[in-house]
Amino acid sequence: MPPDDNRTCSESALNGLTFQQQQTTFFLGHSLRSHYEDVIKAPIPDELQARAEQLKRRAFSDAQNEIESE
């Protein structure tokens, strides 16, 4: 099944492709999504979540410091 014309996210990327290329892109995307569906739905491990929170806090702190130094 080819991509739906109502899609806005991938619409601009597909505009320059031939119909066969659009079908191939759609098929590959669908295949990858179904193959990795369990990985996508799995919860983020606690250690990775903690690292993400550290990075978020550090980025916020860096942004605050930059604002204060201006």
Stockholm file with secondary structure:
# STOCKHOLM 1.0

chainA/1-70         MPPDDNRTCSESALNGLTFQQQQTTFFLGHSLRSHYEDVIKAPIPDELQARAEQLKRRAFSDAQNEIESE
#=GR chainA/1-70 SS CCCCTTCSTTHHHHTTSCHHHHHHHHHHHHHHHHHSHHHHHSCCCHHHHHHHHHHHHHHHHHHHHHHHHC
#=GC SS_cons        CCCCTTCSTTHHHHTTSCHHHHHHHHHHHHHHHHHSHHHHHSCCCHHHHHHHHHHHHHHHHHHHHHHHHC
//
